[in-house]
């Protein structure tokens, strides 16, 4: 018997060895720690988006994609994503929009509603740790995400944080 996936997926990606590019995986790590174990949210992280991640979207009610961005305004920006073909599609990496298009092509249905959370980063050099400004933006993004999760809850469901504070983020 196959279990249904959690209704909400939070997917962060980035390279932990490239400074602020680690914001996506760090976000997922901290969100996992903040959520109750039975919160109805699955958290995934990876180095990059790949075609096989289409399967991670199946059966979801909502998806939050999280990545670092040098172009986002501080502390972060959000946008609703639509499926679209773009030049990023390859066998190794793709944009969230291309992933949604791949979902549409493979599943023959519209993907679940998806939002991109782009956290402002400035330092992406190999071997650097995330900068203080990026970590402050990460903390703000986590607070926003907890509110986003509460908005996506069905009546009677709540995704509360377990000890999420400014210092604990």
Secondary structure, DSSP 8 states (H G I E B T S, - for coil): ------SEEEEEE--TTSGGGGHHHHHHHHHHHHB-TTSSEEEEEESS--GGGHHHHTT-SEEEEEEEESSS-SSEEEEEE-----TT-SSS---HHHHHHHHHHHHSS---EEEEEEEE-----TT----HHHHHHHHHHHHHHHHHHHHH--TT----BSS--TTT-
